[in-house]
Amino acid sequence: MSVDIAVVGGGPSGLFAALGLIRAFEGLTVKVYERAQSYRECGAGITLDVNGMKALRAVDEELYAKFQSTVVTDVSQMQSFDQHGEPIGDRSTVSMKTIIDNIKQKTGVGMGMIGWFDIQQMIFDALPEGTVEFGHAFTDLAEEADGLSLTFENKPPVKAKYMVGADGYFSPVREILHHDGPPEFTDTVMWRARFPWKPDSGLPKGPDFVHSFSGGRLQGLVYGLPGDVVCWILSAPVDLCEAQGVEYDQAQHSRSKQRRQISSYQNADEGQGLSAHTRCLKVAEIAAPQMQELVKLTDPGAIIEHGLFVRQAGELDKYAETGWGKGRITLIGDAAHPMRPTGQGMNTALEDGAVLAWHLQHGGLCEEAMRAFERERIPRVKSMAEQEYARGATAYKEDARAALDRVKTLPMSEQDFSDFNLSFHPSTLMDSWPTVIELTFWRGFVVVAPTLFDPPLAFAAA
Ligand SMILES: Cc1cc2nc3c(=O)[nH]c(=O)nc-3n(C[C@H](O)[C@H](O)[C@H](O)COP(=O)(O)OP(=O)(O)OC[C@H]3O[C@@H](n4cnc5c(N)ncnc54)[C@H](O)[C@@H]3O)c2cc1C
């Protein structure tokens, strides 16, 4: 099998980059190689922010419109609770709709909440059939004269001219490029779940509410998603988990074994003995009663557990000049810049896809265009990672009100961060698609499409 671009990892970043590249070039063969056998409905929800929405629009206007009409924009019940389940402050009657409408007026783009799984599925559905090859666990690669040879567990090798590593937190592709080991464990464990609304959940039906739980060094969040789905997130420092009899072996979840990494997302129970549900229940014993009840009510199979791993924003400085890729290989999403999951991991992953596709469309399918993409991304994702790190790290306080006050300790004020976020202006991909240079190169000559590349026009024998 030979492809122009092999994307390793079929999470949101890999799928979206593939979509961008397919839109950017006529006749490009792009395949996504995903380790999982199929997708399963899991994860919680995410705010698809203005920057993520802009990225979607820059690549695919139709898909963007679908997201715009799917996301939840009208949350009218927002309430914070402490670890005992007591409300903190008044129930906010601020309508999210007013806030989102204002943002839309300012930026021309809306935003809203949606399930993590729904994002993945909607991008998958927008791809040409057969783009994603499931059951392909990437193991290694070799450089050859005219490209790369990728190997997979129990599957035939694939030849690719270029490669995108979109394989998440413990990216095997990154490990091959940089040998820099797994990201840093933040001593925090997180559980996420989603399920169809149940009358005995005690929650309103419909995606009209957000309940947050702070204090007792725990963080919880419960909210509705489109389609009467409820999702929740519970996270706790590892010492608190241990005090509840729940061990978390970070090495087990980040070790490299013949370049095959364990992702605790897909295999929440792997190596941990007890199921994710049982473990979460034990930790939930010290959470607010409402959270405890929800965990009890959740189908055990619907819960995923994972440790929170990050790379410190400062690590990106190393790559400011060289870019974080090498040769014919680039990285995107969590493989390139894993950050605390406070909202921007997914949005920056979508940014990556739009910016990568644009750079390759304008610079041509070449290493230099990949480096230009990386150099452009580094300052932005660095600022994002700094902000998200501080936002997440200061959340686990004993006192619930102090935990809520963490916004005062962030590197950027909320307003500055919002301005920074809105300052993302991806260029829309061109409609007149260039011919794929490398595709024709393989056949013995190079064709550079007129007006799209510099030099503007070249026909050369290879
Ligand atoms: C199952 C799951 C549920 C999640 N739920 C949420 C959520 O509810 N809220 C939230 O904020 N974030 C969630 N995340 C994290 C979030 O997706 C990422 O932080 C962010 O969206 C960046 O996405 P990504 O595509 O770069 O990485 P990921 O979403 O981690 O995707 C990486 C993909 O690469 C695949 N992969 C890994 N190794 C290999 C290999 N060797 N060969 C081939 N494929 C490989 C993985 O199976 C995965 O599909 C979830 C991630 C996963 C995997």
The ligand as a MOL file (V3000), in Angstrom:
LIG
                    3D

  0  0  0     0  0            999 V3000
M  V30 BEGIN CTAB
M  V30 COUNTS 53 58 0 0 0
M  V30 BEGIN ATOM
M  V30 1 C -11.3970 8.0270 23.9300 0
M  V30 2 C -11.0570 9.4660 24.2590 0
M  V30 3 C -11.9880 10.2550 24.9270 0
M  V30 4 C -11.6810 11.5900 25.2230 0
M  V30 5 N -12.6240 12.3530 25.8460 0
M  V30 6 C -12.3740 13.6580 26.0760 0
M  V30 7 C -13.3710 14.5100 26.6580 0
M  V30 8 O -14.4730 14.0900 26.9410 0
M  V30 9 N -13.0430 15.8150 26.9040 0
M  V30 10 C -11.8040 16.3140 26.5910 0
M  V30 11 O -11.5450 17.4950 26.8440 0
M  V30 12 N -10.8630 15.5380 26.0280 0
M  V30 13 C -11.1170 14.2280 25.7620 0
M  V30 14 N -10.1500 13.4510 25.1920 0
M  V30 15 C -8.8530 14.0560 24.9150 0
M  V30 16 C -8.9160 14.8770 23.6350 0
M  V30 17 O -9.3880 14.1360 22.5510 0
M  V30 18 C -7.6030 15.3780 23.2220 0
M  V30 19 O -7.0150 16.0360 24.2880 0
M  V30 20 C -7.6510 16.3960 22.1090 0
M  V30 21 O -8.8630 16.3650 21.4970 0
M  V30 22 C -6.5660 16.1480 21.0980 0
M  V30 23 O -6.9120 15.0760 20.2880 0
M  V30 24 P -5.8590 14.1960 19.5220 0
M  V30 25 O -6.5630 13.6860 18.3110 0
M  V30 26 O -4.5940 14.9270 19.3190 0
M  V30 27 O -5.5360 13.0470 20.5380 0
M  V30 28 P -6.4540 11.8460 20.9780 0
M  V30 29 O -7.8460 12.2700 21.0730 0
M  V30 30 O -5.8120 11.2420 22.1630 0
M  V30 31 O -6.3460 10.8070 19.7470 0
M  V30 32 C -5.1810 10.0350 19.4820 0
M  V30 33 C -5.6110 8.8260 18.6720 0
M  V30 34 O -4.4450 8.1160 18.2860 0
M  V30 35 C -4.6750 6.7400 18.4480 0
M  V30 36 N -3.3910 6.0640 18.6320 0
M  V30 37 C -2.5630 6.0940 19.6930 0
M  V30 38 N -1.4840 5.3280 19.4860 0
M  V30 39 C -1.6220 4.8100 18.2400 0
M  V30 40 C -0.8320 3.9400 17.4490 0
M  V30 41 N 0.3180 3.4110 17.9070 0
M  V30 42 N -1.2560 3.6370 16.1990 0
M  V30 43 C -2.4210 4.1410 15.7100 0
M  V30 44 N -3.2330 4.9460 16.4450 0
M  V30 45 C -2.8290 5.2830 17.6810 0
M  V30 46 C -5.5760 6.6490 19.6730 0
M  V30 47 O -6.2970 5.4410 19.7030 0
M  V30 48 C -6.4810 7.8640 19.4530 0
M  V30 49 O -7.6260 7.5570 18.7010 0
M  V30 50 C -10.4110 12.1230 24.8700 0
M  V30 51 C -9.4830 11.3130 24.1910 0
M  V30 52 C -9.8020 10.0080 23.8720 0
M  V30 53 C -8.7950 9.1670 23.1080 0
M  V30 END ATOM
M  V30 BEGIN BOND
M  V30 1 1 1 2
M  V30 2 1 2 3
M  V30 3 2 2 52
M  V30 4 2 3 4
M  V30 5 1 4 5
M  V30 6 1 4 50
M  V30 7 2 5 6
M  V30 8 1 6 7
M  V30 9 1 6 13
M  V30 10 2 7 8
M  V30 11 1 7 9
M  V30 12 1 9 10
M  V30 13 2 10 11
M  V30 14 1 10 12
M  V30 15 2 12 13
M  V30 16 1 13 14
M  V30 17 1 14 15
M  V30 18 1 14 50
M  V30 19 1 15 16
M  V30 20 1 16 17
M  V30 21 1 16 18
M  V30 22 1 18 19
M  V30 23 1 18 20
M  V30 24 1 20 21
M  V30 25 1 20 22
M  V30 26 1 22 23
M  V30 27 1 23 24
M  V30 28 2 24 25
M  V30 29 1 24 26
M  V30 30 1 24 27
M  V30 31 1 27 28
M  V30 32 2 28 29
M  V30 33 1 28 30
M  V30 34 1 28 31
M  V30 35 1 31 32
M  V30 36 1 32 33
M  V30 37 1 33 34
M  V30 38 1 33 48
M  V30 39 1 34 35
M  V30 40 1 35 36
M  V30 41 1 35 46
M  V30 42 1 36 37
M  V30 43 1 36 45
M  V30 44 2 37 38
M  V30 45 1 38 39
M  V30 46 1 39 40
M  V30 47 2 39 45
M  V30 48 1 40 41
M  V30 49 2 40 42
M  V30 50 1 42 43
M  V30 51 2 43 44
M  V30 52 1 44 45
M  V30 53 1 46 47
M  V30 54 1 46 48
M  V30 55 1 48 49
M  V30 56 2 50 51
M  V30 57 1 51 52
M  V30 58 1 52 53
M  V30 END BOND
M  V30 END CTAB
M  END
